[in-house]
Amino acid sequence: MALSLVSCQKNFDPSKGLNGTTWVASQKIQDFEEEVTYDFTLKFQESTFTITLSYKYLGKEVTEKPANGKYTLSGNTVTLTAKNLISEQESSITGTIEGNKMIFSGVEGGFNGAVSLVFTKQ
């Protein structure tokens, strides 16, 4: 499994909060047919977030319906809470912000099991 990151931008200042910030991540996963690159865009509003997933699979560009949730920020620790699209149960994941990176460990990665997902501030 490979994880690629995009351009480095200004470091995050926790005192300014997440409102209005955008973070991106890409992750390559070997599927049955081919290696797929999943691109995530995470946008924060005052107390909510929207995450969008897009990828190219078998030659087709796919953009999934955006998912929405709530977040909390305490220092450099961020917790995202949203409804699971499969189970429809609300679940949370907690990550840390280091410089211009937002790091979530133990993210379910499909065939690869739990993985780390690293977002870069835009």
Backbone hydrogen bonds in HBPLUS format (Angstrom, degrees):
<---DONOR---> <-ACCEPTOR-->    atom                        ^
c    i                          cat <-CA-CA->   ^        H-A-AA   ^      H-
h    n   atom  resd res      DA  || num        DHA   H-A  angle D-A-AA Bond
n    s   type  num  typ     dist DA aas  dist angle  dist       angle   num
A0028-LYS N   A0002-ALA O   3.09 MM  26  5.46 164.1  2.12 158.1 161.4     1
A0012-PHE N   A0099-GLY O   2.86 MM  87  5.66 178.8  1.86 128.8 129.2     2
A0016-LYS N   A0013-ASP O   2.91 MM   3  5.66 159.5  1.96 125.3 131.5     3
A0017-GLY N   A0014-PRO O   3.14 MM   3  5.18 153.2  2.22 102.6 110.7     4
A0021-THR N   A0018-LEU O   2.91 MM   3  5.53 156.8  1.96 151.2 149.2     5
A0020-GLY N   A0044-PHE O   2.85 MM  24  5.56 154.6  1.92 133.9 137.0     6
A0044-PHE N   A0021-THR O   3.03 MM  23  5.60 169.2  2.04 167.0 169.9     7
A0122-GLN N   A0022-THR O   2.87 MM 100  5.64 165.6  1.89 166.5 161.6     8
A0023-TRP N   A0042-LEU O   2.85 MM  19  5.08 157.8  1.90 147.3 154.9     9
A0042-LEU N   A0023-TRP O   2.79 MM  19  5.08 175.1  1.80 162.1 163.5    10
A0024-VAL N   A0120-THR O   2.99 MM  96  5.33 156.5  2.05 137.7 141.4    11
A0120-THR N   A0024-VAL O   2.74 MM  96  5.33 153.4  1.80 145.4 151.3    12
A0025-ALA N   A0040-PHE O   3.05 MM  15  5.13 152.8  2.12 139.3 142.9    13
A0040-PHE N   A0025-ALA O   2.76 MM  15  5.13 172.6  1.77 158.9 161.5    14
A0027-GLN N   A0038-TYR O   2.85 MM  11  5.20 150.4  1.94 144.0 153.8    15
A0038-TYR N   A0027-GLN O   2.76 MM  11  5.20 172.7  1.76 152.5 151.6    16
A0029-ILE N   A0036-VAL O   2.80 MM   7  5.33 159.6  1.84 153.3 159.4    17
A0036-VAL N   A0029-ILE O   2.81 MM   7  5.33 175.2  1.81 150.1 150.7    18
A0031-ASP N   A0034-GLU O   2.90 MM   3  5.33 160.4  1.94 139.7 142.2    19
A0039-ASP N   A0054-SER O   2.81 MM  15  5.26 177.3  1.81 167.2 167.8    20
A0054-SER N   A0039-ASP O   2.93 MM  15  5.26 156.1  1.99 148.2 156.0    21
A0041-THR N   A0052-THR O   2.93 MM  11  5.17 150.8  2.01 145.7 153.1    22
A0052-THR N   A0041-THR O   2.87 MM  11  5.17 155.5  1.93 144.9 153.1    23
A0043-LYS N   A0050-THR O   2.85 MM   7  5.28 169.2  1.86 160.1 162.8    24
A0050-THR N   A0043-LYS O   2.87 MM   7  5.28 150.6  1.96 149.1 158.6    25
A0045-GLN N   A0048-THR O   2.78 MM   3  5.18 178.7  1.79 153.5 153.1    26
A0071-TYR N   A0047-SER O   3.21 MM  24  5.92 156.8  2.27 137.5 137.5    27
A0049-PHE N   A0069-GLY O   2.92 MM  20  5.44 151.9  2.00 137.2 139.6    28
A0069-GLY N   A0049-PHE O   3.07 MM  20  5.44 149.6  2.17 146.6 148.9    29
A0051-ILE N   A0067-ALA O   2.84 MM  16  5.34 160.5  1.88 154.1 160.8    30
A0067-ALA N   A0051-ILE O   2.93 MM  16  5.34 163.4  1.96 155.2 157.3    31
A0064-GLU N   A0053-LEU O   2.82 MM  11  5.50 159.8  1.86 167.4 174.4    32
A0055-TYR N   A0062-VAL O   2.84 MM   7  5.34 152.6  1.91 151.7 160.0    33
A0062-VAL N   A0055-TYR O   2.71 MM   7  5.34 163.5  1.74 172.4 177.3    34
A0057-TYR N   A0060-LYS O   2.89 MM   3  5.29 154.2  1.96 148.4 149.2    35
A0060-LYS N   A0057-TYR O   3.01 MM   3  5.29 165.8  2.03 113.3 117.8    36
A0070-LYS N   A0081-THR O   2.90 MM  11  5.31 149.9  1.99 156.9 161.0    37
A0081-THR N   A0070-LYS O   2.83 MM  11  5.31 163.2  1.86 168.0 166.4    38
A0072-THR N   A0079-THR O   2.99 MM   7  5.30 146.6  2.11 141.5 151.9    39
A0079-THR N   A0072-THR O   2.97 MM   7  5.30 159.9  2.01 148.5 153.9    40
A0074-SER N   A0077-THR O   2.89 MM   3  5.25 166.6  1.91 156.3 160.7    41
A0077-THR N   A0074-SER O   3.02 MM   3  5.25 163.5  2.04 124.5 128.9    42
A0097-ILE N   A0076-ASN O   2.73 MM  21  5.03 148.9  1.82 150.2 157.5    43
A0078-VAL N   A0095-GLY O   2.96 MM  17  5.37 157.8  2.01 138.4 145.6    44
A0095-GLY N   A0078-VAL O   2.81 MM  17  5.37 165.1  1.83 162.6 167.7    45
A0080-LEU N   A0093-ILE O   2.91 MM  13  5.45 161.3  1.94 163.8 162.6    46
A0093-ILE N   A0080-LEU O   2.94 MM  13  5.45 146.8  2.05 148.3 158.8    47
A0082-ALA N   A0091-SER O   3.03 MM   9  5.79 158.2  2.08 166.3 168.5    48
A0091-SER N   A0082-ALA O   2.89 MM   9  5.79 167.3  1.90 160.0 159.2    49
A0084-ASN N   A0089-GLN O   2.81 MM   5  5.43 174.7  1.81 144.7 146.1    50
A0088-GLU N   A0084-ASN O   2.72 MM   4  4.76 137.8  1.89 133.8 144.3    51
A0096-THR N   A0103-ILE O   3.04 MM   7  5.39 148.6  2.14 142.8 147.1    52
A0103-ILE N   A0096-THR O   2.79 MM   7  5.39 166.7  1.81 162.7 162.9    53
A0098-GLU N   A0101-LYS O   2.80 MM   3  5.24 154.0  1.86 151.1 159.5    54
A0101-LYS N   A0098-GLU O   3.03 MM   3  5.24 158.2  2.08 121.5 128.3    55
A0121-LYS N   A0100-ASN O   2.87 MM  21  5.20 162.7  1.90 149.0 153.2    56
A0102-MET N   A0119-PHE O   2.88 MM  17  4.97 156.9  1.94 136.8 143.0    57
A0119-PHE N   A0102-MET O   2.83 MM  17  4.97 171.7  1.84 151.5 151.8    58
A0104-PHE N   A0117-LEU O   2.96 MM  13  5.23 169.1  1.97 152.7 156.4    59
A0117-LEU N   A0104-PHE O   2.77 MM  13  5.23 161.4  1.81 156.1 162.6    60
A0107-VAL N   A0115-VAL O   2.76 MM   8  5.14 146.7  1.87 169.7 158.4    61
A0115-VAL N   A0107-VAL O   2.70 MM   8  5.14 154.6  1.77 143.8 151.1    62
A0109-GLY N   A0113-GLY O   2.62 MM   4  4.88 129.7  1.86 118.5 135.4    63
A0112-ASN N   A0109-GLY O   3.20 MM   3  5.25 156.1  2.26 127.3 121.2    64
A0113-GLY N   A0110-GLY O   3.30 MM   3  5.68 171.7  2.31 114.9 117.1    65
